[in-house]
Amino acid sequence: MEPNKGKFRIRLNLFDSIVLIVVLLVGAFLAWNALKPDPAAEEPSAATVRYTIRFQRMLEGTGSLVHEGDLLVDSIKNYQMGRVVSAEVVPCRTHVLNRDAHRYVLADVPGYEDVLVTVEGSCTETESELLLDGGFKLRVGNVTYLRGMGYMASGPVVAIEREGLT
């Protein structure tokens, strides 16, 4: 006589089910981590970059302190930002509500001036970002807090020009 063999059945209680699900999730995470491409595989390339910063609301007359050749340093984390190529003093303007016309208009701010500063520095370029050699992530719109020889200023990056890759 043959022994009576029934169908193979697994009976799982709630605790066993939770443990099984956790083990499967951990295994799937480890497999995904092992198979995903390495982000360091992006090869950064060295380049020279020129970017323009608008130093906002400097006291009138202090824009003349910004000279060509000044080394700019980030005031917060001491990143080297590059050297000043040119500086242009422009009137400080802001949006003011014109109550008669019911719209905002640009108006000069008395006692203040803006300075458009063009800075040149070396950077590494990847597919997703420009990273200055000091470590600052360069993007249009980023507000910078900088210091130079005899002055401190802040303002947004308004333009970026990339030069030839090396």
N, CA and C atoms as a LAMMPS dump frame, in Angstrom:
ITEM: TIMESTEP
0
ITEM: NUMBER OF ATOMS
498
ITEM: BOX BOUNDS ff ff ff
-5.0000000000000000e+02 5.0000000000000000e+02
-5.0000000000000000e+02 5.0000000000000000e+02
-5.0000000000000000e+02 5.0000000000000000e+02
ITEM: ATOMS id mol type element x y z
1 1 1 N 0.803 -1.177 0
2 1 2 C 0 0 0
3 1 3 C 0.853 1.249 0
4 2 1 N 0.322 2.17 -0.713
5 2 2 C 0.999 3.467 -0.8
6 2 3 C 0.516 4.371 0.317
7 3 1 N 1.46 5.15 0.91
8 3 2 C 1.01 6.078 1.947
9 3 3 C 0.18 7.202 1.334
10 4 1 N -0.78 7.66 2.058
11 4 2 C -1.674 8.723 1.604
12 4 3 C -0.961 10.07 1.731
13 5 1 N -0.66 10.671 0.569
14 5 2 C 0.005 11.975 0.57
15 5 3 C -1.004 13.011 0.099
16 6 1 N -1.266 13.952 0.937
17 6 2 C -2.206 15.019 0.589
18 6 3 C -1.497 16.141 -0.165
19 7 1 N -2.263 17.089 -0.594
20 7 2 C -1.682 18.237 -1.29
21 7 3 C -0.845 19.048 -0.309
22 8 1 N 0.213 19.642 -0.857
23 8 2 C 1.094 20.491 -0.052
24 8 3 C 0.422 21.835 0.145
25 9 1 N 0.231 22.245 1.402
26 9 2 C -0.409 23.514 1.707
27 9 3 C 0.389 24.257 2.762
28 10 1 N 0.516 25.553 2.529
29 10 2 C 1.182 26.396 3.523
30 10 3 C 0.112 27.229 4.195
31 11 1 N 0.123 27.167 5.483
32 11 2 C -0.816 27.981 6.246
33 11 3 C -0.007 29.071 6.962
34 12 1 N -0.263 30.303 6.574
35 12 2 C 0.462 31.436 7.165
36 12 3 C -0.485 32.234 8.058
37 13 1 N 0.053 32.565 9.2
38 13 2 C -0.724 33.458 10.051
39 13 3 C -0.3 34.895 9.732
40 14 1 N -0.851 35.86 10.412
41 14 2 C -0.592 37.274 10.12
42 14 3 C 0.878 37.627 10.323
43 15 1 N 1.474 37.164 11.392
44 15 2 C 2.885 37.47 11.673
45 15 3 C 3.787 36.912 10.58
46 16 1 N 3.57 35.661 10.177
47 16 2 C 4.38 35.055 9.116
48 16 3 C 4.226 35.818 7.802
49 17 1 N 3.035 36.279 7.507
50 17 2 C 2.79 37.041 6.278
51 17 3 C 3.554 38.357 6.294
52 18 1 N 3.548 39.054 7.418
53 18 2 C 4.265 40.327 7.515
54 18 3 C 5.762 40.116 7.365
55 19 1 N 6.307 39.099 8.026
56 19 2 C 7.734 38.805 7.915
57 19 3 C 8.095 38.457 6.473
58 20 1 N 7.289 37.667 5.8
59 20 2 C 7.54 37.297 4.407
60 20 3 C 7.519 38.526 3.496
61 21 1 N 6.578 39.42 3.696
62 21 2 C 6.498 40.639 2.881
63 21 3 C 7.717 41.53 3.117
64 22 1 N 8.136 41.679 4.371
65 22 2 C 9.306 42.501 4.685
66 22 3 C 10.557 41.915 4.041
67 23 1 N 10.735 40.601 4.116
68 23 2 C 11.903 39.949 3.514
69 23 3 C 11.894 40.152 1.998
70 24 1 N 10.741 40.023 1.364
71 24 2 C 10.657 40.234 -0.081
72 24 3 C 10.962 41.685 -0.46
73 25 1 N 10.48 42.643 0.315
74 25 2 C 10.763 44.047 0.039
75 25 3 C 12.244 44.361 0.204
76 26 1 N 12.86 43.837 1.246
77 26 2 C 14.297 44.058 1.447
78 26 3 C 15.09 43.436 0.299
79 27 1 N 14.724 42.251 -0.126
80 27 2 C 15.405 41.61 -1.252
81 27 3 C 15.238 42.395 -2.537
82 28 1 N 14.031 42.912 -2.794
83 28 2 C 13.806 43.711 -3.991
84 28 3 C 14.616 45.003 -3.941
85 29 1 N 14.689 45.638 -2.769
86 29 2 C 15.479 46.867 -2.626
87 29 3 C 16.957 46.596 -2.875
88 30 1 N 17.48 45.514 -2.312
89 30 2 C 18.892 45.189 -2.514
90 30 3 C 19.183 44.867 -3.975
91 31 1 N 18.29 44.165 -4.645
92 31 2 C 18.479 43.867 -6.068
93 31 3 C 18.438 45.149 -6.898
94 32 1 N 17.505 46.045 -6.593
95 32 2 C 17.409 47.311 -7.328
96 32 3 C 18.663 48.163 -7.102
97 33 1 N 19.151 48.197 -5.857
98 33 2 C 20.355 48.961 -5.535
99 33 3 C 21.579 48.413 -6.271
100 34 1 N 21.664 47.102 -6.415
101 34 2 C 22.812 46.488 -7.077
102 34 3 C 22.771 46.691 -8.587
103 35 1 N 21.581 46.797 -9.167
104 35 2 C 21.456 46.879 -10.612
105 35 3 C 21.367 48.298 -11.164
106 36 1 N 21.097 49.297 -10.331
107 36 2 C 20.956 50.657 -10.859
108 36 3 C 22.325 51.205 -11.267
109 37 1 N 22.36 52.112 -12.265
110 37 2 C 23.641 52.657 -12.713
111 37 3 C 24.263 53.561 -11.653
112 38 1 N 25.567 53.555 -11.607
113 38 2 C 26.315 54.338 -10.635
114 38 3 C 26.27 55.815 -11.027
115 39 1 N 25.848 56.732 -10.127
116 39 2 C 25.808 58.145 -10.492
117 39 3 C 27.199 58.721 -10.73
118 40 1 N 28.223 58.087 -10.193
119 40 2 C 29.585 58.556 -10.423
120 40 3 C 30.061 58.21 -11.822
121 41 1 N 29.255 57.456 -12.571
122 41 2 C 29.643 57.104 -13.926
123 41 3 C 29.6 58.307 -14.857
124 42 1 N 28.831 59.358 -14.499
125 42 2 C 28.849 60.586 -15.274
126 42 3 C 30.248 61.169 -15.178
127 43 1 N 30.852 61.391 -16.316
128 43 2 C 32.188 61.955 -16.28
129 43 3 C 32.096 63.458 -16.322
130 44 1 N 32.515 64.137 -15.261
131 44 2 C 32.493 65.594 -15.302
132 44 3 C 33.609 66.103 -16.198
133 45 1 N 33.352 67.193 -16.879
134 45 2 C 34.372 67.785 -17.725
135 45 3 C 34.658 69.192 -17.218
136 46 1 N 35.923 69.566 -17.286
137 46 2 C 36.331 70.876 -16.801
138 46 3 C 36.03 71.92 -17.862
139 47 1 N 35.569 73.088 -17.434
140 47 2 C 35.23 74.165 -18.35
141 47 3 C 35.456 75.503 -17.662
142 48 1 N 35.501 76.538 -18.468
143 48 2 C 35.54 77.899 -17.951
144 48 3 C 34.155 78.485 -18.112
145 49 1 N 33.694 79.162 -17.09
146 49 2 C 32.342 79.705 -17.122
147 49 3 C 32.394 81.189 -16.768
148 50 1 N 31.57 81.957 -17.458
149 50 2 C 31.37 83.37 -17.13
150 50 3 C 29.92 83.525 -16.72
151 51 1 N 29.708 84.144 -15.602
152 51 2 C 28.341 84.343 -15.139
153 51 3 C 28.2 85.756 -14.59
154 52 1 N 26.981 86.255 -14.647
155 52 2 C 26.699 87.617 -14.216
156 52 3 C 25.823 87.578 -12.969
157 53 1 N 26.232 88.358 -11.975
158 53 2 C 25.496 88.481 -10.724
159 53 3 C 25.037 89.929 -10.599
160 54 1 N 23.824 90.127 -10.147
161 54 2 C 23.308 91.478 -9.916
162 54 3 C 23.378 91.757 -8.423
163 55 1 N 24.4 92.53 -8.013
164 55 2 C 24.493 92.957 -6.614
165 55 3 C 23.388 93.976 -6.395
166 56 1 N 22.467 93.68 -5.502
167 56 2 C 21.289 94.511 -5.333
168 56 3 C 21.402 95.427 -4.127
169 57 1 N 20.852 96.621 -4.301
170 57 2 C 20.706 97.617 -3.237
171 57 3 C 22 97.9 -2.48
172 58 1 N 23.039 98.199 -3.237
173 58 2 C 24.269 98.665 -2.608
174 58 3 C 24.111 100.16 -2.376
175 59 1 N 24.667 100.663 -1.301
176 59 2 C 24.59 102.102 -1.035
177 59 3 C 25.227 102.858 -2.187
178 60 1 N 24.664 104.013 -2.477
179 60 2 C 25.148 104.801 -3.604
180 60 3 C 26.636 105.129 -3.415
181 61 1 N 27.423 104.856 -4.438
182 61 2 C 28.86 105.114 -4.393
183 61 3 C 29.688 103.884 -4.061
184 62 1 N 29.101 102.856 -3.458
185 62 2 C 29.882 101.669 -3.106
186 62 3 C 30.085 100.742 -4.298
187 63 1 N 29.368 100.948 -5.389
188 63 2 C 29.584 100.146 -6.59
189 63 3 C 30.956 100.372 -7.185
190 64 1 N 31.562 101.519 -6.878
191 64 2 C 32.904 101.801 -7.397
192 64 3 C 33.982 100.968 -6.694
193 65 1 N 33.63 100.266 -5.617
194 65 2 C 34.595 99.405 -4.922
195 65 3 C 34.858 98.106 -5.67
196 66 1 N 33.954 97.736 -6.574
197 66 2 C 34.095 96.492 -7.33
198 66 3 C 35.008 96.762 -8.519
199 67 1 N 36.145 96.082 -8.565
200 67 2 C 37.144 96.297 -9.624
201 67 3 C 37.405 95.005 -10.387
202 68 1 N 37.894 95.158 -11.618
203 68 2 C 38.309 93.987 -12.393
204 68 3 C 39.452 93.295 -11.666
205 69 1 N 39.423 91.973 -11.662
206 69 2 C 40.478 91.196 -11.024
207 69 3 C 40.211 90.855 -9.57
208 70 1 N 39.172 91.415 -8.968
209 70 2 C 38.836 91.085 -7.581
210 70 3 C 38.474 89.607 -7.467
211 71 1 N 38.97 88.964 -6.439
212 71 2 C 38.605 87.585 -6.153
213 71 3 C 37.348 87.6 -5.294
214 72 1 N 36.296 86.912 -5.741
215 72 2 C 35.047 86.845 -4.985
216 72 3 C 34.973 85.533 -4.219
217 73 1 N 34.513 85.618 -2.977
218 73 2 C 34.4 84.46 -2.094
219 73 3 C 32.983 84.439 -1.529
220 74 1 N 32.391 83.245 -1.445
221 74 2 C 31.071 83.086 -0.853
222 74 3 C 31.163 83.395 0.642
223 75 1 N 30.267 84.255 1.122
224 75 2 C 30.311 84.674 2.53
225 75 3 C 29.851 83.596 3.487
226 76 1 N 29.073 82.641 3.014
227 76 2 C 28.499 81.641 3.911
228 76 3 C 29.428 80.446 4.082
229 77 1 N 29.893 79.873 2.986
230 77 2 C 30.696 78.651 3.081
231 77 3 C 32.117 78.81 2.556
232 78 1 N 32.545 80.043 2.281
233 78 2 C 33.9 80.348 1.821
234 78 3 C 34.283 79.653 0.514
235 79 1 N 33.318 79.467 -0.384
236 79 2 C 33.617 78.924 -1.708
237 79 3 C 34.321 79.985 -2.541
238 80 1 N 35.315 79.574 -3.32
239 80 2 C 35.942 80.47 -4.278
240 80 3 C 35.013 80.593 -5.474
241 81 1 N 34.573 81.8 -5.789
242 81 2 C 33.591 82.009 -6.848
243 81 3 C 34.208 82.431 -8.172
244 82 1 N 35.432 82.915 -8.17
245 82 2 C 36.093 83.341 -9.395
246 82 3 C 36.556 84.781 -9.301
247 83 1 N 37 85.301 -10.46
248 83 2 C 37.518 86.671 -10.524
249 83 3 C 36.585 87.559 -11.322
250 84 1 N 36.48 88.806 -10.901
251 84 2 C 35.626 89.782 -11.574
252 84 3 C 36.249 90.142 -12.915
253 85 1 N 35.451 90.062 -13.973
254 85 2 C 35.893 90.444 -15.321
255 85 3 C 35.446 91.864 -15.623
256 86 1 N 34.214 92.195 -15.241
257 86 2 C 33.72 93.554 -15.459
258 86 3 C 32.636 93.856 -14.435
259 87 1 N 32.427 95.157 -14.215
260 87 2 C 31.387 95.606 -13.288
261 87 3 C 30.742 96.853 -13.874
262 88 1 N 29.424 96.88 -13.847
263 88 2 C 28.683 98.018 -14.395
264 88 3 C 27.662 98.472 -13.355
265 89 1 N 27.728 99.752 -12.997
266 89 2 C 26.795 100.318 -12.024
267 89 3 C 25.533 100.758 -12.767
268 90 1 N 24.381 100.274 -12.283
269 90 2 C 23.089 100.625 -12.881
270 90 3 C 22.178 101.126 -11.762
271 91 1 N 21.148 101.901 -12.099
272 91 2 C 20.244 102.38 -11.05
273 91 3 C 19.496 101.221 -10.39
274 92 1 N 19.271 101.347 -9.104
275 92 2 C 18.493 100.348 -8.374
276 92 3 C 17.02 100.64 -8.638
277 93 1 N 16.309 99.64 -9.118
278 93 2 C 14.897 99.814 -9.443
279 93 3 C 14.092 98.726 -8.751
280 94 1 N 12.863 99.06 -8.405
281 94 2 C 11.965 98.115 -7.779
282 94 3 C 10.548 98.341 -8.297
283 95 1 N 9.703 97.347 -8.106
284 95 2 C 8.311 97.462 -8.525
285 95 3 C 7.52 98.209 -7.454
286 96 1 N 6.778 99.222 -7.9
287 96 2 C 5.966 100.039 -7.007
288 96 3 C 4.558 100.082 -7.576
289 97 1 N 3.573 100.059 -6.708
290 97 2 C 2.185 100.099 -7.144
291 97 3 C 1.801 101.524 -7.537
292 98 1 N 1.354 101.692 -8.772
293 98 2 C 0.822 102.957 -9.247
294 98 3 C -0.688 102.896 -9.042
295 99 1 N -1.165 103.589 -8.024
296 99 2 C -2.578 103.481 -7.659
297 99 3 C -3.508 104.077 -8.716
298 100 1 N -3.022 105.066 -9.438
299 100 2 C -3.865 105.673 -10.474
300 100 3 C -4.081 104.725 -11.647
301 101 1 N -3.012 104.04 -12.067
302 101 2 C -3.104 103.135 -13.217
303 101 3 C -3.475 101.713 -12.798
304 102 1 N -3.482 101.436 -11.504
305 102 2 C -3.801 100.102 -10.974
306 102 3 C -2.874 99.023 -11.535
307 103 1 N -1.569 99.307 -11.518
308 103 2 C -0.582 98.325 -11.959
309 103 3 C 0.769 98.651 -11.321
310 104 1 N 1.658 97.703 -11.384
311 104 2 C 2.996 97.901 -10.848
312 104 3 C 3.899 98.491 -11.931
313 105 1 N 4.732 99.441 -11.537
314 105 2 C 5.681 100.065 -12.45
315 105 3 C 7.061 100.039 -11.797
316 106 1 N 8.095 100.134 -12.616
317 106 2 C 9.457 100.197 -12.098
318 106 3 C 9.773 101.623 -11.682
319 107 1 N 10.343 101.769 -10.501
320 107 2 C 10.727 103.086 -9.999
321 107 3 C 12.125 103.004 -9.405
322 108 1 N 12.881 104.088 -9.545
323 108 2 C 14.223 104.148 -8.973
324 108 3 C 14.139 104.218 -7.449
325 109 1 N 15.111 103.59 -6.801
326 109 2 C 15.196 103.636 -5.342
327 109 3 C 16.284 104.647 -4.994
328 110 1 N 15.925 105.783 -4.395
329 110 2 C 16.933 106.807 -4.105
330 110 3 C 17.918 106.336 -3.041
331 111 1 N 19.203 106.66 -3.275
332 111 2 C 20.254 106.332 -2.311
333 111 3 C 20.869 104.96 -2.502
334 112 1 N 20.377 104.187 -3.491
335 112 2 C 20.906 102.844 -3.73
336 112 3 C 21.234 102.656 -5.208
337 113 1 N 22.08 101.687 -5.471
338 113 2 C 22.431 101.326 -6.844
339 113 3 C 22.635 99.824 -6.936
340 114 1 N 22.466 99.279 -8.125
341 114 2 C 22.755 97.876 -8.408
342 114 3 C 24.045 97.81 -9.208
343 115 1 N 24.749 96.7 -9.092
344 115 2 C 25.976 96.506 -9.849
345 115 3 C 25.88 95.172 -10.563
346 116 1 N 26.022 95.196 -11.89
347 116 2 C 26.07 93.968 -12.678
348 116 3 C 27.521 93.53 -12.766
349 117 1 N 27.847 92.424 -12.128
350 117 2 C 29.222 91.949 -12.038
351 117 3 C 29.355 90.674 -12.855
352 118 1 N 30.287 90.673 -13.801
353 118 2 C 30.582 89.477 -14.587
354 118 3 C 31.806 88.808 -13.977
355 119 1 N 31.664 87.535 -13.658
356 119 2 C 32.702 86.778 -12.964
357 119 3 C 33.119 85.616 -13.848
358 120 1 N 34.417 85.322 -13.858
359 120 2 C 34.928 84.182 -14.618
360 120 3 C 35.593 83.212 -13.66
361 121 1 N 35.263 81.942 -13.811
362 121 2 C 35.843 80.922 -12.958
363 121 3 C 35.85 79.587 -13.663
364 122 1 N 36.55 78.651 -13.089
365 122 2 C 36.57 77.307 -13.668
366 122 3 C 35.546 76.45 -12.934
367 123 1 N 34.998 75.496 -13.664
368 123 2 C 33.956 74.663 -13.087
369 123 3 C 34.039 73.268 -13.677
370 124 1 N 33.331 72.356 -13.04
371 124 2 C 33.147 71.027 -13.612
372 124 3 C 31.696 70.931 -14.034
373 125 1 N 31.493 70.353 -15.211
374 125 2 C 30.163 70.307 -15.795
375 125 3 C 29.728 68.866 -15.951
376 126 1 N 28.574 68.558 -15.41
377 126 2 C 27.954 67.259 -15.618
378 126 3 C 26.67 67.484 -16.391
379 127 1 N 25.924 66.421 -16.615
380 127 2 C 24.676 66.566 -17.352
381 127 3 C 23.657 67.4 -16.592
382 128 1 N 23.74 67.409 -15.274
383 128 2 C 22.691 68.042 -14.488
384 128 3 C 23.076 69.358 -13.83
385 129 1 N 24.374 69.69 -13.725
386 129 2 C 24.724 70.897 -12.98
387 129 3 C 26.098 71.414 -13.356
388 130 1 N 26.319 72.675 -13.02
389 130 2 C 27.636 73.303 -13.088
390 130 3 C 28.11 73.488 -11.655
391 131 1 N 29.289 72.986 -11.346
392 131 2 C 29.822 73.066 -9.997
393 131 3 C 31.127 73.84 -10.057
394 132 1 N 31.141 75.029 -9.446
395 132 2 C 32.372 75.816 -9.424
396 132 3 C 33.432 75.055 -8.646
397 133 1 N 34.705 75.349 -8.939
398 133 2 C 35.788 74.621 -8.284
399 133 3 C 35.738 74.749 -6.768
400 134 1 N 35.198 75.83 -6.275
401 134 2 C 35.053 75.978 -4.828
402 134 3 C 33.99 75.077 -4.245
403 135 1 N 33.014 74.622 -5.064
404 135 2 C 31.959 73.753 -4.587
405 135 3 C 30.566 74.332 -4.717
406 136 1 N 30.43 75.562 -5.194
407 136 2 C 29.127 76.222 -5.315
408 136 3 C 28.39 75.704 -6.544
409 137 1 N 27.12 75.292 -6.381
410 137 2 C 26.291 74.853 -7.504
411 137 3 C 25.73 76.082 -8.194
412 138 1 N 26.13 76.28 -9.438
413 138 2 C 25.789 77.491 -10.175
414 138 3 C 24.527 77.281 -10.988
415 139 1 N 23.504 78.099 -10.716
416 139 2 C 22.244 78.075 -11.454
417 139 3 C 21.721 79.49 -11.563
418 140 1 N 21.058 79.788 -12.671
419 140 2 C 20.436 81.097 -12.826
420 140 3 C 19.318 81.215 -11.798
421 141 1 N 19.293 82.327 -11.092
422 141 2 C 18.281 82.553 -10.07
423 141 3 C 18.776 82.293 -8.663
424 142 1 N 19.863 81.527 -8.506
425 142 2 C 20.406 81.304 -7.166
426 142 3 C 20.893 82.624 -6.588
427 143 1 N 20.523 82.897 -5.364
428 143 2 C 20.994 84.105 -4.693
429 143 3 C 22.356 83.808 -4.078
430 144 1 N 23.299 84.7 -4.32
431 144 2 C 24.648 84.536 -3.797
432 144 3 C 24.925 85.62 -2.759
433 145 1 N 25.723 85.275 -1.783
434 145 2 C 26.168 86.207 -0.76
435 145 3 C 27.685 86.215 -0.843
436 146 1 N 28.235 87.31 -1.369
437 146 2 C 29.656 87.346 -1.711
438 146 3 C 30.384 88.459 -0.982
439 147 1 N 31.693 88.29 -0.906
440 147 2 C 32.542 89.354 -0.398
441 147 3 C 33.754 89.473 -1.318
442 148 1 N 34.171 90.705 -1.465
443 148 2 C 35.366 91.016 -2.234
444 148 3 C 36.258 91.884 -1.37
445 149 1 N 37.231 92.5 -2
446 149 2 C 38.169 93.334 -1.251
447 149 3 C 37.492 94.65 -0.856
448 150 1 N 37.019 94.751 0.383
449 150 2 C 36.436 95.983 0.885
450 150 3 C 34.931 96.089 0.766
451 151 1 N 34.245 95.044 0.357
452 151 2 C 32.793 95.114 0.223
453 151 3 C 32.182 93.723 0.374
454 152 1 N 30.895 93.732 0.712
455 152 2 C 30.071 92.522 0.736
456 152 3 C 28.787 92.854 0.004
457 153 1 N 28.234 91.887 -0.719
458 153 2 C 27.019 92.134 -1.478
459 153 3 C 26.273 90.826 -1.676
460 154 1 N 25.02 90.963 -2.063
461 154 2 C 24.227 89.775 -2.368
462 154 3 C 23.373 90.068 -3.583
463 155 1 N 22.994 88.996 -4.263
464 155 2 C 22.123 89.146 -5.415
465 155 3 C 22.03 87.855 -6.19
466 156 1 N 21.095 87.81 -7.136
467 156 2 C 20.893 86.586 -7.912
468 156 3 C 21.864 86.48 -9.084
469 157 1 N 22.095 85.24 -9.507
470 157 2 C 22.821 84.981 -10.749
471 157 3 C 21.822 85.229 -11.874
472 158 1 N 22.156 86.132 -12.806
473 158 2 C 21.194 86.491 -13.852
474 158 3 C 21.535 85.886 -15.207
475 159 1 N 22.784 85.457 -15.418
476 159 2 C 23.141 84.867 -16.718
477 159 3 C 24.371 83.982 -16.539
478 160 1 N 24.449 82.944 -17.378
479 160 2 C 25.593 82.029 -17.371
480 160 3 C 26.027 81.821 -18.813
481 161 1 N 27.332 81.924 -19.069
482 161 2 C 27.896 81.642 -20.387
483 161 3 C 28.985 80.586 -20.198
484 162 1 N 28.822 79.465 -20.884
485 162 2 C 29.85 78.421 -20.818
486 162 3 C 30.839 78.636 -21.95
487 163 1 N 32.11 78.411 -21.647
488 163 2 C 33.128 78.51 -22.672
489 163 3 C 33.606 77.115 -22.997
490 164 1 N 34.629 76.994 -23.846
491 164 2 C 35.075 75.702 -24.33
492 164 3 C 35.454 74.722 -23.247
493 165 1 N 35.151 73.461 -23.496
494 165 2 C 35.505 72.391 -22.565
495 165 3 C 36.98 72.072 -22.732
496 166 1 N 37.644 71.7 -21.629
497 166 2 C 39.05 71.334 -21.718
498 166 3 C 39.231 69.862 -21.508
